[in-house]
Amino acid sequence: MSERKAYPLRISEELWKEIQRLAAADMRSVNAQIEVLLREAVERRKKKPS
């Protein structure tokens, strides 16, 4: 497994609650859910024409 980078994150309470809801629905931790969402966003950006 690749090394992980710790990074403090400031996030609004509203967004945090939404991520918690999504994480629970997918049976993931909030940290894992944030990583999944970031990966999906990066992949979408890669596919977007410049």
Distance bins in CASP14 RR format, pairs under 12 A and 6 or more apart:
PFRMAT RR
TARGET T0000
AUTHOR 0000-0000-0000
RMODE 2
METHOD distances of the structure
MODEL  1
2 35 0 0 0 0 0 1 0 0 0 0 0
4 31 0 0 0 0 1 0 0 0 0 0 0
4 32 0 0 0 0 0 1 0 0 0 0 0
4 35 0 0 0 0 1 0 0 0 0 0 0
5 35 0 0 0 0 0 1 0 0 0 0 0
5 38 0 0 0 0 0 1 0 0 0 0 0
6 31 0 0 0 0 0 1 0 0 0 0 0
7 31 0 0 0 0 0 1 0 0 0 0 0
7 34 0 0 0 0 0 1 0 0 0 0 0
7 35 0 0 0 0 0 1 0 0 0 0 0
7 38 0 0 0 0 0 1 0 0 0 0 0
9 15 0 0 0 0 0 1 0 0 0 0 0
9 16 0 0 0 0 1 0 0 0 0 0 0
9 19 0 0 0 0 0 1 0 0 0 0 0
9 30 0 0 0 0 0 1 0 0 0 0 0
9 31 0 0 0 0 1 0 0 0 0 0 0
9 34 1 0 0 1 0 0 0 0 0 0 0
9 35 0 0 0 0 0 1 0 0 0 0 0
9 38 0 0 0 0 0 1 0 0 0 0 0
10 16 0 0 0 0 0 1 0 0 0 0 0
11 17 0 0 0 0 0 1 0 0 0 0 0
11 18 0 0 0 0 1 0 0 0 0 0 0
11 19 1 0 0 1 0 0 0 0 0 0 0
11 20 0 0 0 0 0 1 0 0 0 0 0
11 30 0 0 0 0 1 0 0 0 0 0 0
11 31 0 0 0 0 0 1 0 0 0 0 0
11 34 0 0 0 0 1 0 0 0 0 0 0
11 37 0 0 0 0 0 1 0 0 0 0 0
12 18 0 0 0 0 1 0 0 0 0 0 0
12 19 0 0 0 0 0 1 0 0 0 0 0
13 19 0 0 0 0 0 1 0 0 0 0 0
13 20 0 0 0 0 0 1 0 0 0 0 0
14 20 0 0 0 0 0 1 0 0 0 0 0
14 21 0 0 0 0 0 1 0 0 0 0 0
15 21 0 0 0 0 0 1 0 0 0 0 0
15 22 0 0 0 0 0 1 0 0 0 0 0
15 30 0 0 0 0 0 1 0 0 0 0 0
15 33 0 0 0 0 0 1 0 0 0 0 0
15 34 0 0 0 0 0 1 0 0 0 0 0
15 37 0 0 0 0 0 1 0 0 0 0 0
16 22 0 0 0 0 0 1 0 0 0 0 0
16 23 0 0 0 0 0 1 0 0 0 0 0
16 30 1 0 0 1 0 0 0 0 0 0 0
16 31 0 0 0 0 0 1 0 0 0 0 0
16 33 0 0 0 0 0 1 0 0 0 0 0
16 34 0 0 0 0 1 0 0 0 0 0 0
17 23 0 0 0 0 0 1 0 0 0 0 0
17 24 0 0 0 0 0 1 0 0 0 0 0
17 30 0 0 0 0 0 1 0 0 0 0 0
18 24 0 0 0 0 0 1 0 0 0 0 0
18 25 0 0 0 0 0 1 0 0 0 0 0
18 30 0 0 0 0 0 1 0 0 0 0 0
18 33 0 0 0 0 1 0 0 0 0 0 0
18 34 0 0 0 0 0 1 0 0 0 0 0
18 37 0 0 0 0 0 1 0 0 0 0 0
19 25 0 0 0 0 0 1 0 0 0 0 0
19 26 0 0 0 0 0 1 0 0 0 0 0
19 28 0 0 0 0 1 0 0 0 0 0 0
19 29 0 0 0 0 0 1 0 0 0 0 0
19 30 1 0 1 0 0 0 0 0 0 0 0
19 31 0 0 0 0 1 0 0 0 0 0 0
19 32 0 0 0 0 0 1 0 0 0 0 0
19 33 1 0 1 0 0 0 0 0 0 0 0
19 34 1 0 0 1 0 0 0 0 0 0 0
19 35 0 0 0 0 0 1 0 0 0 0 0
19 36 0 0 0 0 0 1 0 0 0 0 0
19 37 1 0 0 1 0 0 0 0 0 0 0
19 38 0 0 0 0 0 1 0 0 0 0 0
20 26 0 0 0 0 0 1 0 0 0 0 0
20 28 0 0 0 0 0 1 0 0 0 0 0
20 29 0 0 0 0 1 0 0 0 0 0 0
20 30 1 0 1 0 0 0 0 0 0 0 0
20 31 0 0 0 0 0 1 0 0 0 0 0
20 32 0 0 0 0 0 1 0 0 0 0 0
20 33 0 0 0 0 1 0 0 0 0 0 0
20 34 0 0 0 0 0 1 0 0 0 0 0
21 28 0 0 0 0 0 1 0 0 0 0 0
21 30 0 0 0 0 0 1 0 0 0 0 0
21 33 0 0 0 0 1 0 0 0 0 0 0
22 28 0 0 0 0 1 0 0 0 0 0 0
22 29 0 0 0 0 0 1 0 0 0 0 0
22 30 0 0 0 0 1 0 0 0 0 0 0
22 32 0 0 0 0 0 1 0 0 0 0 0
22 33 1 0 1 0 0 0 0 0 0 0 0
22 34 0 0 0 0 1 0 0 0 0 0 0
22 36 0 0 0 0 1 0 0 0 0 0 0
22 37 1 0 0 1 0 0 0 0 0 0 0
22 40 0 0 0 0 0 1 0 0 0 0 0
23 29 1 0 0 1 0 0 0 0 0 0 0
23 30 1 0 1 0 0 0 0 0 0 0 0
23 31 0 0 0 0 1 0 0 0 0 0 0
23 32 1 0 0 1 0 0 0 0 0 0 0
23 33 1 1 0 0 0 0 0 0 0 0 0
23 34 0 0 0 0 1 0 0 0 0 0 0
23 35 0 0 0 0 0 1 0 0 0 0 0
23 36 0 0 0 0 1 0 0 0 0 0 0
23 37 0 0 0 0 1 0 0 0 0 0 0
24 30 0 0 0 0 1 0 0 0 0 0 0
24 32 0 0 0 0 0 1 0 0 0 0 0
24 33 0 0 0 0 1 0 0 0 0 0 0
25 33 0 0 0 0 1 0 0 0 0 0 0
25 36 0 0 0 0 0 1 0 0 0 0 0
26 32 0 0 0 0 1 0 0 0 0 0 0
26 33 1 0 0 1 0 0 0 0 0 0 0
26 34 0 0 0 0 0 1 0 0 0 0 0
26 35 0 0 0 0 0 1 0 0 0 0 0
26 36 1 0 0 1 0 0 0 0 0 0 0
26 37 0 0 0 0 0 1 0 0 0 0 0
27 33 0 0 0 0 1 0 0 0 0 0 0
27 36 0 0 0 0 0 1 0 0 0 0 0
28 34 0 0 0 0 1 0 0 0 0 0 0
28 35 0 0 0 0 1 0 0 0 0 0 0
28 36 1 0 0 1 0 0 0 0 0 0 0
28 37 0 0 0 0 0 1 0 0 0 0 0
29 35 0 0 0 0 1 0 0 0 0 0 0
29 36 0 0 0 0 0 1 0 0 0 0 0
30 36 0 0 0 0 0 1 0 0 0 0 0
30 37 0 0 0 0 0 1 0 0 0 0 0
31 37 0 0 0 0 0 1 0 0 0 0 0
31 38 0 0 0 0 0 1 0 0 0 0 0
32 38 0 0 0 0 0 1 0 0 0 0 0
32 39 0 0 0 0 0 1 0 0 0 0 0
33 39 0 0 0 0 0 1 0 0 0 0 0
33 40 0 0 0 0 0 1 0 0 0 0 0
34 40 0 0 0 0 0 1 0 0 0 0 0
34 41 0 0 0 0 0 1 0 0 0 0 0
35 41 0 0 0 0 0 1 0 0 0 0 0
35 42 0 0 0 0 0 1 0 0 0 0 0
36 42 0 0 0 0 0 1 0 0 0 0 0
36 43 0 0 0 0 0 1 0 0 0 0 0
37 43 0 0 0 0 0 1 0 0 0 0 0
37 44 0 0 0 0 0 1 0 0 0 0 0
38 44 0 0 0 0 0 1 0 0 0 0 0
38 45 0 0 0 0 0 1 0 0 0 0 0
39 45 0 0 0 0 0 1 0 0 0 0 0
39 46 0 0 0 0 0 1 0 0 0 0 0
40 46 0 0 0 0 0 1 0 0 0 0 0
40 47 0 0 0 0 0 1 0 0 0 0 0
41 47 0 0 0 0 0 1 0 0 0 0 0
41 48 0 0 0 0 0 1 0 0 0 0 0
42 48 0 0 0 0 0 1 0 0 0 0 0
END
